[in-house]
């Protein structure tokens, strides 16, 4: 807890799965029902690794709801460490319903905030729920931008080949009803892992012994559904204001690709920041600029 900000542990049901969350209550809320930002992380992320964002928003006077997706962190669900795209979208809708049910939250002043894969979810959910007041998609996953040639070229990387083999083996285990074959999210070059760039480990401060709900492992069967997920395809249906914060040197989600997708909808405001995909998360000039711009955007659309 920082200052007088109060954190309340909450839980809500998402199609029979108990999702855990934390409500951040500002120290000096305005009178009446409060605007709220619903926040969730990206690929395998957990809510404790968003606490620095949530705290900054709460310090600025916003009520914030963070939550863990099913199968991750403090939430229920099986199998553990499985990224379930459809299930995570259901968790977003359940989190919004929970926020709207609260007597202290204004159901018509709820905004969404998601990062990376969570940023893609924000776009998908905003396209389906026009009652949302606004949305922030930070370095959002928009779909696989690579050509067939790019994909074939990536198979020259040993880590990519090992991850592909692990995904097939894990999918076979799923078909047989067996527990997942877990691999690293962030690994060393040459390992079967989702990310092996040393800059990722530094940017995310990866430490397997760190006191966190996050675990550096996932069920690789998820890469098949992840590769088919294209939130960029829904941007034409979004009717609420959206702020997209993108990294200009992003190698995971190229900035020009984000620009092309965002340009299809005049409701989307695109802001670019120096650095790569992971550098907006912790400290530094880009992080400070991102948070400042997001607060200005949210204040303009939530009015607190």
Secondary structure as UniProt FT lines:
FT   TURN            3..4
FT   STRAND          6..14
FT   TURN            15..16
FT   STRAND          17..25
FT   TURN            27..28
FT   STRAND          34..40
FT   TURN            43..44
FT   HELIX           47..50
FT   HELIX           51..59
FT   TURN            60..61
FT   STRAND          63..67
FT   TURN            70..71
FT   TURN            73..74
FT   TURN            80..81
FT   HELIX           85..101
FT   TURN            103..104
FT   STRAND          105..115
FT   HELIX           117..128
FT   TURN            130..131
FT   STRAND          134..138
FT   HELIX           148..154
FT   TURN            155..156
FT   HELIX           158..175
FT   TURN            176..177
FT   STRAND          182..186
FT   TURN            189..190
FT   STRAND          193..195
FT   HELIX           198..204
FT   TURN            208..209
FT   STRAND          218..219
FT   TURN            220..221
FT   HELIX           222..228
FT   HELIX           231..237
FT   STRAND          241..247
FT   TURN            248..249
FT   HELIX           255..262
FT   TURN            263..264
FT   TURN            266..267
FT   STRAND          268..273
FT   HELIX           277..280
FT   HELIX           284..302
//
